[in-house]
Amino acid sequence: MEELAERSRLAPSELVAPVAGQFKCRFLVSLADAWVLATGKVMNVPCLFAHREKELTSHLIAIRREVEVHFLDELL
């Protein structure tokens, strides 16, 4: 567990929260999805989603202009 903690980075919520709010307002996605997208954008890492939810996929082209997004079915 300690080894995993040493290799991990935490996204500061004071940086993620405003970006999550922007995603939430602009794309009408769930708060959880907005937080994942914002974390990906702030930390410059890809976002991975298990399911293709309608709210997210309907704005996917615009979202992918800002952050890298993948779904499990693309990786399996």
N, C-alpha and C positions, 0 to 999 in steps of 0.2 A: 504494500500500500504506500509506503514511504517513497519508493522508487517512482511510482505513478505520480504522486504529488510533486516530486521534484521535476518531472518532465512536463507538467501541466502549466498552462497559463490561464489566469482568470481575467475575464473582461470586466473592467471597472464599470459598475452600473451607472455612475454619473456621466460616462461617455455613451453608454448603450441606450439609456432611457430616452434621451431626446431623439435619437435616430429611430428607435422603435416607434415612438409617437408619430414621426413623419411617415414611416411605412404604413402604420395603422390607418392614418388619415387618408393618405394618397391611394392606397390599394384596397382598402376595406377587407383586410385579412384579419384572422384572429390575433389576439394579443400575443399568444404563444408563438405564432408564426412570425409576427412582427419582431418579436424579441430575438428569435433565431436569425432572421435576416439582418437585423441591426448588429448582432454580435459578429456575424460573418463579415459585415462591412467594416466595422470598427477594428476587428482583429485581422482583417485581410485573409480570411480563411473561407473555404467553400461551405455552403449550407447543405445539409443532408436531411431529406424528409422521407419518411417511411411511406406515406400515402400521397397520391395526387388529389388534393382537395380542390373542389371547384373554385373556391374563392382565390386560391393561390394560382392555379393554372390559367384562370381567365386573364391574369395580368402578368403572366410569366415572361413574355418578351420584354416588357418594360422593367420588370424586376431584375432580369438577367443583365440589363445594361448597367446595373449598379452593384450587383453581387453575384458571385458564382453559385448556382443552385443545381443540385442533383437529387434524384429520387432513387430509392433502392432498386426499382425495376430496371434502371439504366445500368446498374453496377453488377447485377446478377446474371 
